[in-house]
């Protein structure tokens, strides 16, 4: 099975100059824990609820006046729609990420999450292995 078969295709993104508050509101609106940061349709970063918590809120600098560029993770790991889902899960485990932006010709075309992988019974083993790899870092660090 290919990533394009299970990825979410309608993906909201924010710009690096948008406020952290805007990113958080978008996450709330779409019930997601991360949002790709894009320049046009090119992914330049990703901002997660954890980034906002640790880099904005915990620093007591507030999210209203901070830009996404100040808290985002630059150079995110990216997948492509033609890659095998097992390969995507392995990549997510190796890089300890739960969500993988999917690009084609440098443009964002979707995002795949561990939840997307775990829904298909034939892929649950890959999802479990990926989560175990990710959780090891959470425990250690």
Secondary structure, DSSP 4 states (H G I P E B T S, - for coil): -BHHHHSB----EE-TTSBHHHHHHHHHHHT-SEEEEEETTEEEEEEEHHHHIIIIITTTS-SSS-BHHHHSEES--EE-TTSBHHHHHHHHHHHT-SEEEEEETTEEEEEEEHHHHHHSGGGHHHHHHHHHHHHHHHHH-
